[in-house]
Amino acid sequence: EAFNETELRRLREFCSRCRPRVGFNGQRSSLTTLLLNQRRDGHFFWNLIIMEHVQVRGHFFLLASLMNLRMHQDLLSMMNTWDFRSLNYIKTLRSLIGTCDEQMSALPSQSAANETSMAECFGEWMNTISKDLKDFWEGDHFVPPVGGRAVQEFAGTWTPLMNVVEENMRKVHGIREATLSHMRENSNGGIACAVSDPRSPDSPLVFVS
């Protein structure tokens, strides 16, 4: 709800219209919305939904289509940190997308035009937020961190993970019990370990002991 409340309200209002307002081509109106969704396994992803009222031979229809955001999922995933800054960035992106409503169409024949419009929106958005995220720059390269949600999900699970793998570490690497104890407690005297999450885009690091 924190990410989608306003967009869901826009969707409900748009779907409740029984007739299209006069717009492009005289008999259509459209709405484009960006929604945060969650899979059954708990992972989050973003959908861009295009909805359109059309009139055909005196009958009114509501069309809807999903636009592939695969190219932008990594950048959007850094917004899943549930903080005030992320909410503001998503609000900015949605405002930019909203300015393209009348240019977007749910008709398959307009998919190429939709891609162009969204590429411009995302490009402008990236330029806007990159100026603010100075800590996301490495030289001349904009490298936003991804996997913030995965880090949050891993929090507190280092000790249970050690309980699962320590027997193999003892046998394969010959690590002494005292060293394993320091590792389990994440204290000095242990061996540094890094944990990544292969379920998330780019297998982000979620913990370094």
N, C-alpha and C positions, 0 to 999 in steps of 0.2 A: 504493500500500500504506500510506503514512503516514496517509492520510485514511480508508481503507476496511478496514484489516486486521480490526479488531474486528467491524465490521458484517458482513463476509464470513463470519467465523466463526459469527456468530449465524445467518446465512442457511443455512449448511451444516448446523448443528445442527437448525434448524427443519425443513429439507427432509428430514432423515434420519428423522424420526419417521414411523412407519407408521400411527399412530392419533392422533386429536386428543385432547388432555386435556379433562377436563370443564371447561367454561367457560360463557360466556353462552349461553343457550338449550340448555344441556345437552350439545350435541354440536358444539362448534366451538372453535377457538383461532386466534389471529391474531398476526402479527408485522408491524411497520412499521419500515422502515429507510430511512435517508437515505444515498445513495451518490453519490460524485463520479465522473462519467463523462467520456470524451473522444471528440470527433468525429474523423473521418478527417483533417480539416484542422488538428487539433491543439488546437482550442478546447475548453475544459472547460465542463461544465454539471452541474446537480444533478438527481437523480431521487429521488422518494419512492415506494418500492415497498411495497405492501400484500399480504401473503400470508396465506392462511387455509386451515386444514384443515377440511373439512366431511365429514359422513357423510350419504349419501343411500341409503335402502333397503338398508342394511347394507354399502354400498360407501364407501370412503374416497377423497376427492379432495383435491388441492392446487390452490387457486385463487390467481392473482396478478393484480394490476392496478397500473398506473402512475397516480400522481396528478399533475395539472398544477401545477407550481410557478412558472408564468410571473410571477405577482405578486411572488414572492420571489427570483427569479434575480439581480436587481441587488444586493440585500443579501447574498445568498450569495456572489456573485462576489468581494466584497471579502475573503472568507475564502481565496481561492486564492493567497495570498501565501506559503504554505509555511513560515510561521514558527510558533514555539511558541505565540504568542498566538492565532493562527487555529485551531490544533489544539484548544486549550482551549475556544474559543467553540463550535466544532462539537461537541465532546464534551458541552458543556452542552445544546446544542440536541437532540442525540440522546437524552440522558437524559430531557428533557421529552417528546420524542416517544414514548419507550419507556413512559412512564406511561400512554399512551393505547392501548396494544396491544389490550386487551380491548374497547375501544370502537370500534375500526376494523374495517372489513370490506371484502373484495375484491368483494363483490356489488355490481353496478351500482345496485341499489335503495338502497344505503346511501351513495352518493356525496355527497349533500347533508350528511348527518351527519358524514362524514369531513371535509368542508371546514370545518365549524364547529369540530371538534376541533383541526384543524391551525391554524386561524386563532388559536385561543386559545393554542396552543403557541408559535407564532411571535410573537404579541403579548407573551407573558411573556418570551420570549427577548430580544426587542428592548429591553424595559424593563431587563432584566438587564445586557446588554452596553453599553447606552447610558450607564449610570452610570460605566462604566469608560473608555469612549472619549470623554473630555472634549474631545479635539482634533478630534472629528468633529461638534462642535456649532457652529452659527452662530446666535447669539442663542437663540431658543426652538426652533429647527429642528434636527432630527437629520439630518445630511447626510453619510452614510458615503461615503468615496471608493470609486470603482469603477475597474476597469481595471488593478489592480496586476499581473496576469499579463501584460497587453499591454505594460506598461512594461518588464517583465523581458525579454519577447521582442524588444523593439526595441533593447535595450541593445547598443551596439557597431555599429549599422547606420547611424549618422548620416553618416559619410564615404561609404559606398557609395551612400546615397541622394543626397547632394550630387553625386556623380559622374554620376548619372542625370539630375538635373534642372538642373544648372548651365548647360548650353547654352541651355535655354529661358529661364532667368533672365537670361542675358546678352543674348539677343535681345529678349525681351519688355520687360524692365525697364531695359536698358542698364547693368547693373551692371559695374563695372570688374573686371579680373582680380585686382587687389590685394585688393579687397573680397571677391571670391569665395574667394580663398585664405584670408583670415581666417575666413570663414564655414565653409569646409571644415575648418579646424583648430579651429573653435569657440573663437576667441580674440578679444581686443579689436580693434575696427576693422571688424568684420563687421556684418551686419544681423541683428537678432533674428528668429528663425523659430520657429514652433510646429508640431508634427507631431501629428496625431491618427490613431487607428486606427478606420476605419469598420467593421471586422469585429467589433468588440467593442460591447457594450451602451452606448448613449449616446455612441459615438465618443470615448472618453476621450483626453485629451492624454497622449502618451507621451514627449514630448521638447520642451524649450524651450531654444534655443541662447543 
